[in-house]
């Protein structure tokens, strides 16, 4: 994502109660795992993860098995920042013993060991095989056994059969389709891979982003596209972008005609790659008003790439008025409008974004607060700028861009002492040469 630069009794009760509450949550988590209720388990693990970082990883696995990929990624990231793989491995090993080899616990341990090799499990698939002997039909067992083999460069018929079995057991299982498509592609069967991904989009409403990336990679070649993006100062540039083969375009549109949201997400992927021509071609004849705001957002991005500023601004106003778009896309609208020279409207987008951000998404919280502060600075609302930039620094005290922009606010208010303090902090914390040069330039400017 783009960032902006420049512009006593009670106490005793609490002490006793918190561990008891945590223990109760842990029991509830493992009970949910035992039932195979991954969504309930994910929510409980997320709560426990606030005090026990290892549970963030388990939340990630459980959200992934619930096909909630955004939340899954957030909790894997949280584990990556503060979790300990050895502790997680010990936690799972102890739980297997305590549960007397409960198959659902074995499945969770096996998946965790495959996704995180540093847990210290010599062969995590043994847990899945043990679970298979107790529950003979389970899509997660087959998918992750196949995934393990695929990671060992085994795209054999036996590996593909594991994914096909998983799909047969759970028709709406996106990862099984995606893994099967990878296996087909590795063995040179592009048509089967494409067909598998189209089946995924037809049967899995919650397909992850990599489904669309894989489909584009298999059906497209790089070509040269001329764009005049509104957030590039109106300049025209020629870039390399994926262009779908003619033999695939109509095939895909036909296959997804009954699934307009999936076709819309594919169109969005092409806008992310800056190919508005391909996006417009896929969008032709398609109009989706499903209450998500995605249709207007995709058209907003197409207008941006074409340099159709008036159209883009009109769509932006509609997106703001409807206020149904998710926070990541709202945020991106704000970025585009700021870079197009409209910090006042960008500010409104960031204000609309903030209350929607998932509480575990510290990266978006940091950037939204920082960008709001930058917008307030650009609009000369200095007190608000200071408040929001300092809020951003609560999430990451060494965020160079927030530090520099905070320094600029104080400089413009005439407080060279505080300005220099923040410029120096930025210089000391950054490893980026361009950011260091910017901080040095502003420090030197204070001497004038």
N, C-alpha and C positions, 0 to 999 in steps of 0.2 A: 504494500500500500504506500501511496505517495505521501510525503510529509512536506511541510512548508517551512521555509527558512527565510528570515529577513522580515520580512514584513511582520465486725467481730462476730456476731451470731450469724448474721446473714452470710458473712464471709465463710464461716465454717460450713454452713449448709451448701454453699456453692462449691467449696473445695471437695466435699464429700460427694456431691451430686453429679458433677461433671464426668468423672470416670464411670460412674454407674450408668449414666445416660449413654456414654460412648459404648460401653459394653452391651447395653441393650440394643443399640443400633447395629452393632456387629452381629449379634445373634439374629436380628431381623434380616440383616443382609444375607447371612448364610442360609437362613430359612428360605428366602426368596430364590437364592441360587439353587437350593435343593428342589424347589418347585419348577425350576426352569423359567421363572418369571424375570427375565433379564432387565426389563424396563424398571420394575420395582427395585431390583437389586442395584441397578445403576444409580438411581436417585439416592438410595441409602448409602452407597459407597461414596458418592459425591459429598454427602454430608460428613461422613467419617473422615474423608480426605482433608478436611479443613484442619484436623489435628493429627492425622496419621497419613503422611503423603503417599504411602504405598497403596492405599485404597484408591488413590486417583487413577492408578493404572487399571485396577479392577473395574472402576467406573467406566474407563475408556473401553475395555473389552465388552462390558455389559451393554453399553450404549451401541457399540458396533454390532453386537448380536441382536440389537433391537432395530437396526438399520437407521439409527440416529447419528449420522456421520459427523455432523458439525459438533455435537456435544462430545462424541468420541474423541475427535481430534483435540478439543480443548483440554480434556482430562489427561490424555497422553502427554500433552505439552506441559501440564502442571506437574505430572510425575517427572518428566524430564528435567524440570527446573529444580526440584527439591527431593525427589524420591531416591531410594536406595535399592538397586536390583537385588543385592544379597539379602536384604531384609524382606523383600517381597518373596523371594524364593523360599526363605525360611518360613514365612507366614503360610504360604501355600502348602509346603511340606508338612508342617504341623497340623494344618487343617485336614489334610488327607487322612492322617493318622487319627485325629479326633473324630472324624466322621465315619471311620471304619470303611474308607474307600467308597464314599458316596459317589455314584457315577457323575452327577452334575458337578461335584467338586473336582473330580478327575478331569472332566471336560474343560472346566475353567483353567485348571493348572496346565493342561496340555496346550490350550490356545495361548495362554500367557507365555509359556516357555518358547513357543514357536515365534511369537511376535517380539519377544525380548530375550535374545540368546544369553544375555548376561545374568540370567537368574541362576545359572549354575546347574541347570538340569542337563545331564549328559545326553539324554535322548527324550525330549518332551513327548514324542509320539507314543511312548510306552503308556503314558497316562490315557491317551485317547484309545489305544488298543484295549487297555484294561476296562475302560468305560464301555467299549463296544460289546464286551462279553456280558455286560449287565443290561445294557439297553441296545438291542440289536439294530434299531433304526433310529438314526439321529443325523440330521443333515449337517450339523456343525462338525461332527466327527469326520464325516466323509470329506467335507470341504477343506478342513484344515490338514487332514492327512495328505490330500492332494496338493494343497498349498506348500506343505513342507517338501514334498517331492519336486514340485515345480521349482522351488528355490534351489534344489540340487541339480537343476537343469534336466530333470526327468519329465519329458513331455510325451511319454509313452501312452499307448492305448489304455493301460491300467490306470495311469494318472487321470486321463480324460474320463475314464469310467467312474472314478470317485466323484468328480464334479457332476457328471450326469446323474449319478445316484442322489447326490445332494439336491439337485434341481428337482428330481422326481419326488423327493420327500418334501421339499419346500419350494414351491413354484415361484415365490416372490423373493428369492434369496439372491440379491444382486451380486455379491462377491463370488458365488459359485459360477454364475454366468461369466463374470469378468475374468476369473481365473481360467475357465474353459476356453474363452476367446484367446487368452495369452498362450495357452497350450497349443491351440490350433495355429496361431500365428507363428509360434516358434518352430512348428513342424512344417511351415510353408503353405498352410491351407488358409489363405486369406479369405476366400469366400465363406468358408465355414465360420471363421472368426467374426466376420461382419454380420453374418446371419445370427450368430449367438448373441452379439451385442444388441441387435435389433429385437431379438426375443426378450432380452433383459429389459429393454425400454418398454416393451409391450406388457410385460408381466410384473415389473417392479416399479411402483410409483416413486419409491425412495432411492432411485439409482444414484450412486455417488458421482462426483464430478469426473473421476477418471474414466467412467464409462464413455462420456462424450469425448474426452481427450483421445481415448483409444480408437473410437470410431473415426474421428477426424484423421488420426495418424495412419489408419489403414486405408482410407479412401481418398486421401489428398496428397498432392505434391506441392512443393514450394513454388510460388509465382510472385511476380512483382505487382504491387498495388500502389496506386497514387492516392494519397489522402490529404485533406486540408483540415486537420483537427482544430476545433474551436479553442482547445486548451494548449495550442501550440502557436499562439499569436497570429493565427490566420495564415501561417506559412504552409506551402505545399511541399510534401516530401514523398519520395518513392521508397517503399519498404518491401521486405520479403514477408510473405504470409502464406498460410496453407490455402490451396485452391482445390476444391473437391472435383474429382474426375466426373466427366459428363455421364459415364455409365453408372455412377453411383447416386448422383443427385436426385434423379426422379425416382429411383428405386427406394431411396431412403424416405423421400417425401410421401410416397405411396404407402410404405410400410408403417409410417408414423401418422398417417392421416387421421386415424382414430384416437391418436394420443397427442393432441395439440400441445400440451404442456411440455412433453418430452421434445417435440420438434422446436418449441420455443427455447428450451434450454440449450439445444444444439445451436440454434441461431445465436444465442448469447455467447456461446463459446467462440464463434467466429468473430464477434465484435471484440472479444478479449484479445484476439489475435490480429485485430485491426482490419479484418477483411469485411468491410461493410457491403461490398458487392455480393459476396456469397451470402451474407446475412439477409440482404434484401431479397435475394432469389428464393431463399428458403421461407422467408416471411410472406412472399407473394400469395395472396388468397387466404392467408391465415389471420384470424382476428380472435383473440382470446381475452375474455373478461371474467376471470375466475376469482377475483377478490384478492389476488396476491400483488397486483401492480407490475408483474414481470413483463407483460406485453408493452406497457408504456415505457418501462425502463429500457428494454431492448431497443425500442424506437428512439429513445433519448440518446443511447450510445451510437446508433447509426447516424443520427443527425449530427452528433458531435464529430464523427469521423469525416462526414461529408462537408463539414464547415457550414451547415445550415443552422446558423445561430438562432434565428427567430423561432424556427421549429423546435430546436432543442430547449429554448427558454420556455416556450409554451408547454411542452411536455413536462419540464421541470416543475412548473407551477401546478400542473395537474397532479403530479406525483406528490407534491407537498400537500395539496388540498385533500387528496384521498387518504394519505398517510397510512397506507396498508403495506407498503414495501418493507422488506426485512432490513435489519440495521446495516448489514454489510453493503447492500446496494444503495441504501440512502446515503451512507458515508461516501461511496464512490461518486454519487451525484454532486455532493458537496465539494469533493476534490476537483472534479471537472469544472464546476462553476467558479471556484476560487482561481484556478489556473487560467480560466477564461476572462479573468479580470472583474469578477463580480463577488467580492467578499461578503457583501451584505446578504445576498441570497444564499451563498455558501454557509454563512452563519446559521441561517434558518434550517438548512438541512442537517447541520451538525447538532443543533438543538433538538431536532426531531429524532435524530439517531440515538442520542445519549440514553433516554429512558428505555430504549428497546434492547440495549446491549446485554448479552448474557453475562451474569455476574462473574462467571469464571473466565470470561474473555478479557484478560488484563491487557492484552496487546491492543485491542480495539478501544478499551477504556482509556489507555494511555494516549493513543493517537487522537481520539475524539476530543478529549480535554485539551490536548496540545493544539489541535487545529482550531478549536473554538477560541482558545486564547489568542492564536495568531489572527483570526478574523476580527476579534475585538480590537486587537492592536491596529490592524489595517484600517478599522473604522474609527480609530482614535478613542475607543472606550477603554482607557488605560487601567482603571481599577478592576474592571471585569477581566481584562487580559491578564493581569497579575494573578487574580484569583484562580483562573482556569489553568494557567501555565504551572502554577504551584501545585494544583491538584494533579496535573499530569506527572509532576516529579514525585508525588507520593507513590506512584506505581513503579517508577524507575528513576531514582535520584540522579543517575548519570545520563539521562536522555539529552544528548548534545543539542538537538534542535530546540527543545523546550528551554534549555539553559541559555542558548544564544538569543532566542526571541525574548526571553525574560530580561536579559541584559539590554536589548534594544528598547524595551518599554521604559526601563529606568533611565536609559540614556536620553530618550525623548522627553522624559519628565525633568531632566536636568540633574539627576542623581548619578554623577559619574562614579562615585564610590561603589554603589551597589551594582551599577552596570559592569564595572571592571571585575567585581567579585564573580558575577555570573559568566562573563566572557572567559575568565581564568579557569573556572570550574569546567567549562565546556572544553577548553584547550587541554586541560589535564585528563579529562575522561575519555576523549575521543581517540580512536585509532585510525580514523579516516583522514587522509591527507587534505582533502578539499574542506572538510569541516574544520580541521586545525588551521588551515590558511584563512578561513573566514573569521574564526575566533581571533586570530592574531591581527587581522586587518582591523577589526572593531576595537581591539585593545589599543592599537596604534592610533586609531582615530580619536580616542579619548584624550590623547596628549595634545591634540591641536587646540 
